Structures are given as C-alpha cells and as structure tokens.
Amino acid sequence: MPTRRTLAWGILGTGGIARKLAAAITSSSTSHLAAVASRSQAKAQEFAREFGAARAYGSYRELLESSGIEAVYIALPNHLHAEWTQHCAAAGKHILCEKPFTVNCAEGERALESVRGARVFFMEAFMYRCHPQTAQIASIIQSGDIGEVRLIQASFSYSLGPRFDDIRMSNPMAGGGIMDVGCYPMSLARFVAGAGQGNPFQNPIEVRGTASIGERSQVDEAAVASLKFPGGIVAALTCGMQANTENVARIWGSEGHLFVPNPWFPPESNARLIVQRRGEQSASEVMIDAPASLYANQVDCVAKAVEAGDLEARAPAMSWADTLGNMAALDAWRGSVGLSFACEA
C-alpha cells in the first residue's frame, strides 16, 4: 500500500516547549520533523539527533530558506513571535506560533496581515483547544444542562521561584504571568462565554485587573482579573509564576455547574468533566478520550487543515479573530494593572 504523505515541519528554537512539540511530531501519523534551527549550530544538531530531524541549522533564516519544509513551529520568546511570523509568511511556510501570539494586539494585527497576504495557514498554539475535552465543554453548555452561563472561574499558576534569568521573568522579552499562563484562562473564559451564546468565542466588554509586579523582574508575578461579557456573564481569572494554585475551571449556570479538573493539560484517555445539575444529589461524570496525546492533537489539527486547504483552524481551535480577541483582552488586563514592556512600540 502507498505510504501516506505527511507534513514536513521545521522548528525555530530548541527550548522546553520546542521539545514537547518535536516529540509530538515524531509520534504523529500526519507529520514528520524535517529540520530544526537554533542560534547555536551545536544545539540544533543535538536537538536534531534526539528527535530524528534530517537537518539542523545555526540560524532561523537558514531553515526558512531551505526547501522541503512546509510548516514551521515558532518556539521563540514572546517578543520575537511577530517578527518570525512575518518571516515565515514571506517564505511561504504554514505557521504554528507558540502563545501568546505577539506582545500586543496591534502587533498581532500587523503580523496577521503578512499571513493573510501570503495565504499561508496560521494558528496560535493553545494545545488544550485541540483536545476533544474543549469541544465537549461547549457541547455541555449548549445542551442547557447547567442552564444559562452566569459565572466562569479559571486559574493557571505555578511557582517558578527566584529564577530571574528565566525569560518568563523578563520585561524586555514580554514575560510575566499574564502573558505566560494568564492567556489560558482568558482564552477559556472567552470560549465559554461564546458557547453560552452560541458563538465560537465572545470578547469581554470590561476587564479589570490587579497584579503584583516584581520589583526586580518588572513583570506581573501574580495577577487576577474580573471580566464582564455581553449577556450578563462574568468571569474571575487567576494566574501567576510564584504560587501553586488549583489550576481548574468552574462554570456556574442558572441550573447547575460544570467542573473541569484539568482544563489545560487533559490526558489522552479518561479526561473528566463533572456536571452537577440543580435538584440532583449526585454529580455525573463525562469521560473523554482523545485520538492522540495533547500536543500531537495540535500537530494533527494543523496537518489536517493544511491538507484541506484551510488558512485558519476550525473551532474550538484558535481562529485568527479569536487570537486577536484574546490579545486585545490581555492588553486590557495589562493596562488595568499598569504593566507595559520595554519592547512595545
């Protein structure tokens, strides 16, 4: 039987998140890893050997100028996402860009103009959106099982400690909790608010925040936000880099509530949602299996869209408008707490 053609990937960067996606690509039946690029030739070669990439480059431009690479994963620090999205688009490469897409929404709009002009595929890499658990959340909400959505609570925080040399603690590199992990609960709240009104997403009409800005890091090390959406839906979000939190989501409705124990890293098998309906003594569990591991689902989502000739991902994965809406909401959150970055124009 003929071998199925797979999508040829290149990766820009060799950090931790690049390693996760490289492993996913190598495990996928839809894709293969063709090349990797780093600022260091030695690091690129070591990465290529580990993950079976045929080519290793000591500069990002070399990878984009090479033939046979169809899609590129941008695994670089936040402040470089817009620049390399534009370079990838100019080179005619399809793009999966690590979240958050850009430093701010205006920068994102400019970068997407390059994508639109090049007519290449683009998706922001919120891997949880590609897991079937996320689609099931929308299905439960739209079924009316918990009534009308009233309140959304979501948290994503971890304890990094005093690692001030980490890019996540760097103001010039657009670090901080809101950008690193706050973007997850923001994207989920917008997704849930949309599902409650029959839309792929809904942008908030009001964002108010509070944050602890590190004296040394000059980024938010812990932050909270309250959101208001059309239709009377409100949300409470928590994020940070210096506290271990529960990292769950709760969706409260007029007739019950939905508990999501693992919103950001649902497992491949037996992902669990818990639905409590008003008047029922016991909650019911909904179990979800995915076709592949978490990051492999994301890889397959891109490969299938490219094969279909789509330029955007289909919901619940992030569309271009969804990405820009999330960036605008993150801008509002940062603006509310008085956080700006040295790299912003």
Phi and psi in degrees as a GROMACS rama.xvg file:
@    title "Ramachandran Plot"
@    xaxis  label "Phi"
@    yaxis  label "Psi"
@TYPE xy
-66.8687  145.073  PRO-2
-77.6762  134.441  THR-3
-67.237  136.384  ARG-4
-70.6491  136.095  ARG-5
-116.961  155.434  THR-6
-75.4303  130.46  LEU-7
-89.3168  118.563  ALA-8
-104.904  147.849  TRP-9
-122.743  149.978  GLY-10
-122.694  130.638  ILE-11
-98.1822  109.845  LEU-12
111.703  153.628  GLY-13
-131.467  22.7617  THR-14
-77.5246  -168.698  GLY-15
-60.2549  -43.7225  GLY-16
-70.6499  -31.8968  ILE-17
-63.0947  -38.3006  ALA-18
-65.4121  -39.2354  ARG-19
-63.3584  -43.0017  LYS-20
-73.1025  -34.8654  LEU-21
-60.3251  -43.6009  ALA-22
-62.281  -38.3552  ALA-23
-66.7576  -41.0407  ALA-24
-62.5218  -43.8778  ILE-25
-68.7827  -23.4226  THR-26
-89.7856  -8.45777  SER-27
-85.1359  145.993  SER-28
-87.5241  -6.77756  SER-29
-101.135  -10.2353  THR-30
-144.228  162.308  SER-31
-144.946  152.154  HIS-32
-89.7313  113.829  LEU-33
-93.7204  -34.0426  ALA-34
-159.419  159.194  ALA-35
-139.004  148.34  VAL-36
-131.312  142.479  ALA-37
-140.761  166.413  SER-38
-71.3701  -15.4069  ARG-39
-114.248  121.028  SER-40
-59.9848  -39.6679  GLN-41
-63.3362  -42.2719  ALA-42
-65.9397  -39.652  LYS-43
-62.942  -42.3835  ALA-44
-67.0048  -39.4151  GLN-45
-63.9216  -43.4442  GLU-46
-62.9031  -45.0092  PHE-47
-61.5953  -41.1663  ALA-48
-63.0699  -42.7668  ARG-49
-65.3987  -38.0022  GLU-50
-108.955  6.8654  PHE-51
76.04  24.9778  GLY-52
-76.4088  139.04  ALA-53
-73.4002  -27.8771  ALA-54
-130.328  146.546  ARG-55
-133.544  132.895  ALA-56
-123.551  144.739  TYR-57
-91.3076  9.48569  GLY-58
-151.008  150.88  SER-59
-67.3811  -37.7119  TYR-60
-64.2135  -35.1972  ARG-61
-59.0619  -41.7429  GLU-62
-63.4354  -44.4323  LEU-63
-67.1046  -27.3225  LEU-64
-85.2481  -8.41994  GLU-65
-83.4768  151.698  SER-66
-87.77  160.643  SER-67
85.2408  1.34288  GLY-68
-104.639  120.729  ILE-69
-98.5796  -37.4893  GLU-70
-128.985  146.118  ALA-71
-126.288  133.53  VAL-72
-99.8677  122.258  TYR-73
-93.3607  105.126  ILE-74
-113.551  44.0702  ALA-75
-103.504  167.88  LEU-76
-57.5107  154.986  PRO-77
-51.4789  -41.3602  ASN-78
-71.6459  -7.73362  HIS-79
-103.219  -4.75351  LEU-80
-61.7274  -46.4947  HIS-81
-63.5429  -47.1109  ALA-82
-57.8551  -46.8069  GLU-83
-81.4883  -20.5406  TRP-84
-62.7958  -44.1198  THR-85
-66.3772  -39.6057  GLN-86
-65.4802  -41.3674  HIS-87
-63.067  -43.622  CYS-88
-61.9595  -43.9011  ALA-89
-61.96  -29.6054  ALA-90
-85.4658  -0.661351  ALA-91
76.4255  24.1054  GLY-92
-96.5851  140.983  LYS-93
-70.0848  152.924  HIS-94
-132.07  130.068  ILE-95
-116.825  115.908  LEU-96
-110.939  129.791  CYS-97
-59.4891  146.065  GLU-98
-75.9691  157.836  LYS-99
-70.2577  151.653  PRO-100
-53.4799  -51.5327  PHE-101
-142.364  -175.76  THR-102
-72.9404  -36.2469  VAL-103
-152.753  174.116  ASN-104
-67.2889  -39.092  CYS-105
-60.4605  -41.4269  ALA-106
-64.9583  -38.6814  GLU-107
-64.0027  -40.1546  GLY-108
-62.3971  -41.7235  GLU-109
-65.7145  -42.0735  ARG-110
-65.1952  -39.1325  ALA-111
-70.9025  -24.7183  LEU-112
-62.6222  -39.0018  GLU-113
-64.4167  -41.5245  SER-114
-62.926  -45.6666  VAL-115
-62.4605  -42.5521  ARG-116
-66.824  -32.1134  GLY-117
-84.7796  -13.5644  ALA-118
54.501  52.2966  ARG-119
-115.082  160.472  VAL-120
-73.3641  143.834  PHE-121
-142.092  138.556  PHE-122
-148.549  138.822  MET-123
-80.9361  139.361  GLU-124
-88.197  69.6726  ALA-125
-93.6196  93.1614  PHE-126
-61.9027  -32.2993  MET-127
-64.5501  -25.0667  TYR-128
-69.0238  -20.5491  ARG-129
-92.2894  -5.17748  CYS-130
-84.9624  138.594  HIS-131
-61.1872  -15.551  PRO-132
-58.4193  -39.532  GLN-133
-65.6012  -41.8424  THR-134
-62.7264  -35.5462  ALA-135
-67.968  -34.6812  GLN-136
-58.6965  -47.8578  ILE-137
-62.0093  -40.0482  ALA-138
-62.5631  -41.9039  SER-139
-65.1195  -43.1718  ILE-140
-62.7166  -45.7541  ILE-141
-72.8475  -18.4499  GLN-142
-73.0292  -17.8513  SER-143
86.2051  6.8703  GLY-144
-58.0167  -34.3851  ASP-145
-109.933  13.7692  ILE-146
74.8149  -151.725  GLY-147
-80.5184  135.882  GLU-148
-66.0259  130.493  VAL-149
-116.55  -45.2501  ARG-150
-142.007  135.104  LEU-151
-119.103  130.443  ILE-152
-123.846  131.988  GLN-153
-151.088  143.302  ALA-154
-139.674  144.882  SER-155
-151.141  107.247  PHE-156
-149.834  154.542  SER-157
-149.331  168.773  TYR-158
-107.959  105.615  SER-159
-83.2379  -29.3016  LEU-160
79.8449  -169.627  GLY-161
-82.1587  52.1215  PRO-162
-95.8837  74.364  ARG-163
-73.0541  -10.8983  PHE-164
-88.2792  -3.5084  ASP-165
-74.4203  139.209  ASP-166
-61.9003  -23.5881  ILE-167
-70.9619  -15.8952  ARG-168
-103.807  17.2054  MET-169
-107.906  119.645  SER-170
-66.6534  -45.4345  ASN-171
-60.3836  -24.0871  PRO-172
-98.1396  13.5073  MET-173
61.2009  47.677  ALA-174
-86.9919  -160.013  GLY-175
105.683  161.603  GLY-176
-65.8597  -38.8042  GLY-177
-60.6613  -45.7525  ILE-178
-73.6538  -39.1968  MET-179
-76.388  -48.627  ASP-180
-127.463  -21.2245  VAL-181
-62.6125  -25.1532  GLY-182
-63.6554  -24.917  CYS-183
-69.8369  -59.1369  TYR-184
-60.8309  -31.4193  PRO-185
-62.7711  -44.9366  MET-186
-67.334  -36.0284  SER-187
-70.0481  -42.8945  LEU-188
-59.5609  -41.7812  ALA-189
-67.6109  -36.3696  ARG-190
-66.2663  -45.7843  PHE-191
-67.4215  -43.1324  VAL-192
-60.5394  -37.9494  ALA-193
-65.329  -45.5983  GLY-194
-59.7672  -35.5579  ALA-195
-66.2263  -16.5403  GLY-196
-121.231  15.7952  GLN-197
76.048  23.5009  GLY-198
-119.53  159.07  ASN-199
-62.6849  -31.0358  PRO-200
-162.702  168.64  PHE-201
-141.639  131.2  GLN-202
-85.6925  141.676  ASN-203
-70.2305  150.364  PRO-204
-98.0036  -8.48154  ILE-205
-151.881  134.048  GLU-206
-133.858  123.473  VAL-207
-127.29  135.197  ARG-208
-136.243  163.287  GLY-209
-138.655  142.606  THR-210
-149.357  156.089  ALA-211
-100.6  108.354  SER-212
-91.6617  123.223  ILE-213
-66.222  134.736  GLY-214
-63.7624  -36.2315  GLU-215
-89.4962  -44.173  ARG-216
-74.8284  -31.4432  SER-217
60.2041  30.4678  GLN-218
-132.196  165.23  VAL-219
-72.5749  123.229  ASP-220
-98.2704  -17.0632  GLU-221
-154.687  139.914  ALA-222
-151.945  150.147  ALA-223
-131.567  157.042  VAL-224
-145.408  145  ALA-225
-115.716  134.35  SER-226
-121.466  150.166  LEU-227
-126.503  130.807  LYS-228
-113.99  160.18  PHE-229
-55.997  149.771  PRO-230
85.4005  7.17629  GLY-231
81.471  11.1796  GLY-232
-81.1657  135.343  ILE-233
-124.227  159.734  VAL-234
-141.928  148.532  ALA-235
-124.081  119.761  ALA-236
-117.984  145.601  LEU-237
-133.623  138.266  THR-238
-151.787  165.029  CYS-239
170.544  171.929  GLY-240
-122.423  5.03844  MET-241
-131.353  22.1879  GLN-242
-154.883  133.606  ALA-243
-84.068  118.344  ASN-244
-112.485  -178.612  THR-245
-70.2917  -28.8503  GLU-246
54.2177  58.2493  ASN-247
-132.853  175.498  VAL-248
-132.416  142.146  ALA-249
-131.142  133.735  ARG-250
-121.915  115.146  ILE-251
-103.15  128.595  TRP-252
-120.261  179.032  GLY-253
-71.7934  -18.3694  SER-254
-125.552  11.5968  GLU-255
158.363  -168.776  GLY-256
-147.159  159.12  HIS-257
-119.714  127.28  LEU-258
-109.612  129.005  PHE-259
-114.126  100.215  VAL-260
-66.6499  -29.0196  PRO-261
-139.328  72.8487  ASN-262
-70.0671  -32.6353  PRO-263
-94.151  -30.5848  TRP-264
-130.123  58.0202  PHE-265
-62.5078  141.935  PRO-266
-73.9723  165.498  PRO-267
-66.0193  -37.3068  GLU-268
-123.86  146.167  SER-269
60.8935  39.3384  ASN-270
-64.4983  142.867  ALA-271
-126.278  131.166  ARG-272
-118.931  141.753  LEU-273
-120.022  121.244  ILE-274
-111.124  123  VAL-275
-114.369  113.505  GLN-276
-94.3837  145.097  ARG-277
-62.5576  134.721  ARG-278
90.885  -10.0766  GLY-279
-102.326  132.115  GLU-280
-69.8007  -36.3263  GLN-281
-116.014  149.07  SER-282
-82.0085  159.269  ALA-283
-110.379  146.894  SER-284
-105.852  139.758  GLU-285
-114.563  121.67  VAL-286
-103.879  136.756  MET-287
-129.001  133.01  ILE-288
-108.84  143.646  ASP-289
-104.287  155.206  ALA-290
-70.6617  -18.5746  PRO-291
-154.993  178.995  ALA-292
-67.4668  168.128  SER-293
-54.7274  -53.3134  LEU-294
-76.8629  -27.1481  TYR-295
-67.3105  -32.991  ALA-296
-57.9423  -41.2008  ASN-297
-65.807  -44.7924  GLN-298
-58.8142  -45.4354  VAL-299
-65.9463  -35.1061  ASP-300
-59.9528  -44.6393  CYS-301
-65.6155  -47.8471  VAL-302
-60.5925  -42.0683  ALA-303
-69.4598  -36.5229  LYS-304
-66.1457  -43.3585  ALA-305
-62.4197  -43.3749  VAL-306
-61.6963  -35.4274  GLU-307
-80.0373  -9.04742  ALA-308
82.8608  14.5975  GLY-309
-78.9474  146.436  ASP-310
-99.1809  -17.1195  LEU-311
-126.873  155.706  GLU-312
-77.9712  155.558  ALA-313
-95.3175  144.118  ARG-314
-57.468  143.324  ALA-315
-85.8392  -0.310733  PRO-316
-64.0515  167.053  ALA-317
-81.3825  117.586  MET-318
-80.2263  172.052  SER-319
-63.0782  -43.2092  TRP-320
-65.9032  -35.9305  ALA-321
-64.5828  -44.4398  ASP-322
-59.8316  -46.4709  THR-323
-66.9066  -36.6609  LEU-324
-63.4918  -38.4132  GLY-325
-67.839  -41.0538  ASN-326
-62.4487  -40.4924  MET-327
-63.4187  -38.9965  ALA-328
-68.6357  -37.5859  ALA-329
-66.6076  -37.3227  LEU-330
-58.3661  -44.2189  ASP-331
-65.174  -39.8289  ALA-332
-62.8647  -49.1716  TRP-333
-63.2575  -39.9113  ARG-334
-62.0986  -36.8328  GLY-335
-67.2041  -30.4999  SER-336
-98.2245  -0.612603  VAL-337
76.7781  31.7461  GLY-338
-105.714  121.966  LEU-339
-127.474  163.381  SER-340
-112.127  147.244  PHE-341
-62.7147  -25.0275  ALA-342
-85.613  -4.03135  CYS-343
-77.2189  140.103  GLU-344
